[in-house]
Amino acid sequence: MSMAEGDTLISVDYEIFGKVQGVFFRKYTQAEGKKLGLVGWVQNTDQGTVQGQLQGPASKVRHMQEWLETKGSPKSHIDRASFHNEKVIVKLDYTDFQIVK
């Protein structure tokens, strides 16, 4: 039985630029990730961006990437989203979606 492309587990790092700190961006990102059944983490950076890693089925990760690029939290203003280090993984490295302080 082969898994469809959409069910392949992938891992991708992300960094979001814009007004993304002090607007509950991490909380909303965590909630959206959990809703989609993804695992990973999110944290603020000293540069005023938000970064993290997503892991899960490719179709769900794509959905989350689009959410990070276009939606975010209600009061955020996203200038751009950068995704890198995308790779297929055999198993998840995390058990849930965490906010890293």
C-alpha positions as CSV (number, residue, x, y, z in Angstrom):
1,M,0.0,0.0,0.0
2,S,1.6,3.3,-1.0
3,M,0.9,6.6,0.7
4,A,-0.4,9.4,-1.5
5,E,1.8,12.4,-1.9
6,G,-0.5,14.3,0.4
7,D,0.2,11.9,3.2
8,T,4.0,11.9,3.0
9,L,5.4,13.2,6.3
10,I,7.5,16.3,5.7
11,S,9.4,18.7,7.9
12,V,9.8,22.4,7.0
13,D,11.4,25.4,8.9
14,Y,9.7,28.8,8.6
15,E,10.3,32.4,9.5
16,I,7.6,35.0,9.3
17,F,8.4,38.7,8.8
18,G,6.2,41.7,9.6
19,K,4.2,42.7,12.6
20,V,4.1,39.3,14.2
21,Q,5.2,39.9,17.8
22,G,2.9,41.2,20.5
23,V,-0.2,40.1,18.5
24,F,-0.6,36.6,19.8
25,F,0.9,35.2,16.6
26,R,2.5,32.2,18.4
27,K,-0.7,31.4,20.2
28,Y,-2.7,31.4,17.0
29,T,0.0,29.4,15.2
30,Q,0.0,26.8,17.9
31,A,-3.8,26.5,17.8
32,E,-3.8,26.3,14.0
33,G,-1.1,23.7,14.0
34,K,-2.9,21.6,16.5
35,K,-6.2,21.9,14.6
36,L,-4.5,20.5,11.5
37,G,-2.8,17.8,13.6
38,L,0.7,19.0,13.0
39,V,3.6,19.0,15.4
40,G,6.5,21.3,15.8
41,W,7.3,24.6,17.5
42,V,7.1,28.4,17.2
43,Q,9.1,31.1,18.9
44,N,9.8,34.9,18.7
45,T,13.3,35.9,17.5
46,D,15.3,38.9,18.6
47,Q,15.0,40.3,15.1
48,G,11.2,40.8,15.6
49,T,10.3,37.8,13.5
50,V,8.6,34.5,14.4
51,Q,10.3,31.2,13.5
52,G,9.7,27.6,14.0
53,Q,9.3,24.2,12.4
54,L,6.3,22.3,11.1
55,Q,6.0,18.5,10.8
56,G,3.2,16.4,9.5
57,P,1.5,15.1,6.4
58,A,2.5,17.2,3.3
59,S,-1.1,18.3,2.5
60,K,-1.6,19.6,6.1
61,V,1.8,21.3,6.1
62,R,0.9,23.0,2.8
63,H,-2.3,24.3,4.4
64,M,-0.4,25.6,7.4
65,Q,2.2,27.3,5.1
66,E,-0.6,29.1,3.3
67,W,-2.1,30.1,6.7
68,L,1.3,31.4,7.9
69,E,1.8,33.4,4.7
70,T,-1.7,34.9,4.4
71,K,-3.6,34.8,7.7
72,G,-1.7,34.6,11.0
73,S,-3.3,36.1,14.0
74,P,-6.1,38.7,13.7
75,K,-3.9,41.7,14.6
76,S,-0.7,40.5,12.8
77,H,0.5,42.0,9.5
78,I,2.6,39.5,7.5
79,D,5.1,41.0,5.1
80,R,6.5,37.7,4.0
81,A,7.0,34.1,5.0
82,S,10.2,32.2,4.3
83,F,10.2,28.4,4.2
84,H,13.4,26.3,4.1
85,N,15.0,23.0,4.9
86,E,12.0,21.1,3.6
87,K,12.5,17.3,3.7
88,V,10.6,14.1,3.8
89,I,10.8,12.4,7.2
90,V,10.1,8.9,8.3
91,K,8.6,9.8,11.7
92,L,7.7,12.9,13.6
93,D,10.3,14.4,15.9
94,Y,7.8,16.0,18.2
95,T,4.6,14.9,20.0
96,D,2.8,18.2,19.9
97,F,3.0,21.8,18.8
98,Q,4.8,23.9,21.3
99,I,5.4,27.6,21.9
100,V,9.1,28.0,22.7
101,K,10.0,30.9,25.0
